[in-house]
C-alpha cells in the first residue's frame, strides 16, 4: 500500500542546548517522502524521507546562514536522507495506535549511520501518522559543533518528527 508524506501536516524539529544560555530550537521547512506499508507484514514496510538541509530555520537569519555554510555545508550535502530498513517491536495499545521501533539509516553531512528510533504510529484507513524523537550527536556525523558569542552548543541534538502520510 503506497502512502505519500503530507508536508502540510508534518514537521521535523530539533532542540539543542546552548551552553549556559538557553535551548536553541529550529525546524526544517522542506522535506518529502513516501511510505510503502505492508498490512500483512508491517515489519517489511519501507519509508524514504528526504529533507532539504538548506531549509533549516531557527528564527535568526544570521545563525541559519552560519548553520548552512559552516556546519551543515549544504552546498556539498544538500539532502538529509532517512531510509527505513524495517519496523519491529510492534505493540498495539488495543486501538489503532502502535508502539514501534524504526530501524534504518540516516545519511547526514556525508556520513551514513544506523538508527533505531522508538516511535508511535497511528493507522486509520486513509492516514498513517508517526511521531518520534531521537537524540543525535553532531560529532557522529562530523558536523562542527556550533558556537555563538564564543560559547559552544552541546554535541547532542534532540530531533523530533511528526509525519502524516496519506494513501495514494
C-alpha positions in Angstrom: 0.0 0.0 0.0 1.5 3.3 -1.1 1.4 6.5 1.0 2.8 9.9 0.4 4.0 12.2 3.2 1.8 15.3 3.5 4.2 18.2 4.3 1.3 20.4 5.3 0.7 18.1 8.3 4.3 17.0 9.1 7.2 18.6 10.8 10.8 17.9 11.6 12.1 20.0 14.6 15.1 20.0 16.8 16.4 21.3 20.1 20.0 21.8 21.1 21.3 23.1 24.4 23.4 26.2 24.1 25.9 26.1 27.0 24.9 28.5 29.8 22.3 30.4 27.7 19.3 28.5 26.6 17.9 26.0 24.2 18.1 26.7 20.5 15.0 25.4 18.6 14.6 25.1 15.0 13.0 23.1 12.2 13.4 22.0 8.6 10.9 23.6 6.2 11.2 21.4 3.1 11.0 17.6 3.1 9.3 14.9 1.2 8.9 11.1 1.3 7.0 8.0 0.6 5.8 5.0 2.7 5.1 1.5 1.4 3.1 -0.1 4.2 2.7 -3.8 4.2 -0.5 -4.5 6.2 0.1 -8.3 6.3 3.7 -7.9 7.4 4.3 -4.4 8.8 8.0 -5.3 9.5 8.5 -5.3 5.7 7.2 -1.7 5.3 9.6 0.9 3.8 10.0 4.6 4.3 12.2 7.1 2.4 12.4 10.7 3.6 14.4 13.4 2.1 15.0 16.7 3.9 16.4 19.8 2.2 19.3 20.7 4.6 19.3 24.3 3.5 15.7 24.7 4.7 16.9 24.8 8.3 15.4 27.7 10.3 16.0 28.7 13.9 14.4 32.2 13.9 17.7 34.0 13.4 18.7 34.6 9.8 22.5 35.0 10.6 22.5 31.8 12.7 20.6 29.9 9.9 23.1 31.0 7.3 26.0 30.0 9.5 24.5 26.6 10.1 24.0 26.2 6.3 27.6 27.3 5.3 29.8 26.4 8.3 28.2 23.4 9.9 25.8 21.5 7.6 27.8 22.5 4.5 24.6 22.4 2.4 26.5 23.2 -0.8 28.2 19.8 -0.6 25.5 17.9 1.3 22.2 19.3 0.2 20.0 16.4 1.4 19.4 14.6 4.7 18.1 11.1 3.9 16.4 8.6 6.1 15.7 5.1 4.8 13.8 2.6 6.8 15.1 -0.9 6.8 12.4 -2.5 8.9 9.8 -1.9 11.6 9.8 -4.1 14.7 8.7 -4.3 18.3 5.2 -3.6 17.1 2.9 -3.4 20.1 -0.8 -2.4 19.9 -2.5 -0.5 22.7 -5.7 -2.2 21.7 -6.8 0.6 19.4 -5.3 1.9 16.2 -2.1 3.1 17.9 1.1 1.1 18.0 4.5 1.4 19.7 7.1 0.6 17.2 10.9 0.7 16.6 12.0 2.2 13.3 15.3 0.6 12.2 17.0 2.4 9.3 19.9 4.5 8.1 20.4 8.3 8.3 22.6 10.0 5.7 23.7 13.4 7.0 26.7 15.5 6.2 28.3 12.8 4.1 28.0 10.2 6.9 25.6 7.3 7.0 24.7 5.8 10.3 22.3 3.1 11.5 19.5 4.3 13.8 16.8 2.7 16.0 14.0 5.1 16.7 11.3 4.4 19.2 8.1 5.8 17.7 4.3 5.8 18.0 2.2 5.1 14.9 -1.5 5.7 14.4 -3.2 3.9 11.5 -6.5 4.8 10.0 -8.0 3.8 6.7 -6.7 6.8 4.8 -4.0 8.2 7.1 -0.8 7.0 8.8 0.8 9.2 11.4 4.2 8.5 13.1 5.7 10.5 15.9 9.1 10.1 17.4 12.1 11.8 18.9 15.7 10.7 18.7 18.9 12.2 20.1 21.7 12.7 17.5 25.3 13.6 18.2 26.7 16.2 15.7 30.2 14.7 16.2 28.9 11.3 15.0 28.1 13.0 11.6 31.3 15.0 11.5 29.4 18.3 11.9 31.4 21.0 13.6 29.8 22.0 16.9 28.3 25.5 16.5 29.4 28.3 18.8 27.9 31.7 19.1 29.4 34.5 21.1 32.3 32.2 21.9 30.0 29.8 23.7 29.6 26.3 22.3 26.4 24.4 21.9 26.1 20.8 23.2 27.0 18.0 20.9 23.6 16.3 21.3 20.6 17.5 19.3 17.1 16.2 20.0 15.3 15.7 16.8 11.5 15.3 16.8 9.3 14.5 13.9 5.7 14.1 13.3 4.8 12.7 9.9 1.5 12.2 8.4 1.1 10.2 5.2 -2.0 9.8 3.1 -3.0 6.8 1.0 -2.2 7.1 -2.7 
